[in-house]
Amino acid sequence: MRKIQGRELRRIARRRQRDVLCDVMLSARQCETRLTLDELSKLTHYPPASISAQLRHLRKPEFGGYAVEKRQRAAGRFLRGEDFGTVWEYQLKRAIRRKVAGAPLRSEGSTVSTALAR
């Protein structure tokens, strides 16, 4: 009788959709290119609605805190079958997070109560 070695097979590490999209957008940024959801969909083979959701996630601090720039595509450019409605194009930038001076930390308590105690 032959033994099944299913447990010994190694799982192939799959990249997350968010990571793939981030790499594509950063590569496009290096080429100074902006991409529409349809263009991103054709490059990554993910649906446009899912790409839009991942772009929102990339803005969050826990997923990199990137700045996602969005602008309307110029009407004179070739739109690749998207010739109705507004077509938006996106560009990803690495955001610099700055700490606001004078903002209290949660553990320190309120600055108002400190001022009143003096």
C-alpha positions in Angstrom: 0.0 0.0 0.0 1.3 3.4 -1.0 1.6 6.2 1.7 0.1 9.5 1.0 2.6 12.3 1.6 0.1 15.2 1.6 1.4 16.6 4.9 5.0 16.7 3.6 4.1 18.9 0.6 5.1 22.4 1.3 2.7 25.2 0.8 3.7 27.8 -1.7 3.9 31.2 -0.1 1.4 33.4 -1.9 1.7 37.2 -1.8 -1.2 39.2 -0.6 -3.2 41.2 -3.1 -2.3 44.4 -1.1 1.4 43.6 -1.5 1.2 43.0 -5.2 -0.8 46.2 -5.7 1.7 48.2 -3.6 4.6 46.9 -5.7 2.9 47.7 -9.0 1.9 51.2 -7.8 5.4 52.0 -6.5 7.0 50.7 -9.8 4.6 53.0 -11.7 5.6 55.8 -9.5 9.3 55.3 -10.4 8.2 55.7 -14.1 6.1 58.7 -13.2 3.0 56.9 -14.4 -0.6 57.1 -13.1 -2.8 54.1 -13.5 -6.6 53.7 -13.6 -8.5 50.9 -11.9 -9.0 49.2 -15.3 -5.3 49.3 -16.1 -4.4 48.0 -12.6 -7.0 45.2 -13.1 -5.4 44.2 -16.4 -1.9 44.2 -14.8 -2.7 42.3 -11.7 -5.8 40.2 -12.8 -7.7 41.4 -9.7 -11.2 43.0 -10.0 -11.4 46.8 -10.0 -13.6 47.0 -6.9 -11.1 44.9 -4.9 -8.2 47.1 -6.1 -10.1 50.2 -4.9 -10.6 48.6 -1.5 -6.9 47.8 -1.3 -5.9 51.3 -2.2 -8.0 52.5 0.8 -6.2 50.0 3.0 -2.8 51.3 1.8 -3.7 54.7 3.3 -4.0 53.3 6.8 -0.9 53.5 9.1 -0.9 49.8 9.8 -0.6 49.0 6.1 2.2 51.5 5.3 0.4 54.9 5.6 0.9 55.6 1.9 -0.4 58.8 0.2 -2.7 57.7 -2.6 -3.2 60.6 -5.0 -6.3 60.5 -7.2 -7.0 62.8 -10.1 -9.3 62.9 -13.1 -7.7 61.6 -16.3 -7.4 64.2 -19.0 -10.1 63.9 -21.6 -7.6 64.1 -24.5 -5.8 60.9 -23.5 -6.8 57.5 -25.0 -9.1 55.8 -22.5 -9.0 52.1 -23.6 -12.7 51.4 -23.6 -13.5 53.6 -20.6 -14.9 56.4 -22.8 -17.9 57.1 -20.5 -18.1 58.9 -17.2 -15.2 60.2 -15.2 -12.0 58.1 -15.3 -9.8 58.4 -12.2 -6.1 57.7 -12.2 -4.1 56.9 -9.1 -0.5 57.3 -7.9 1.1 56.0 -4.7 3.6 58.0 -2.7 5.4 57.1 0.4 4.0 59.3 3.1 6.0 60.9 5.9 4.3 60.6 9.2 4.8 63.6 11.5 4.0 63.8 15.1 2.0 66.9 16.0 3.8 69.0 18.5 1.9 69.5 21.8 -0.5 66.7 21.2 -1.0 64.7 24.4 -0.4 61.0 24.4 -3.1 58.8 25.8 -1.0 57.7 28.7 0.0 61.2 29.7 -3.6 62.4 30.1 -5.0 65.7 29.1 -3.0 68.9 28.8 -5.9 70.9 30.1 -6.0 69.0 33.4 -2.2 69.6 33.8 -2.6 73.3 33.2 -5.4 73.6 35.8 -3.5 71.7 38.4 -0.7 74.4 38.5 
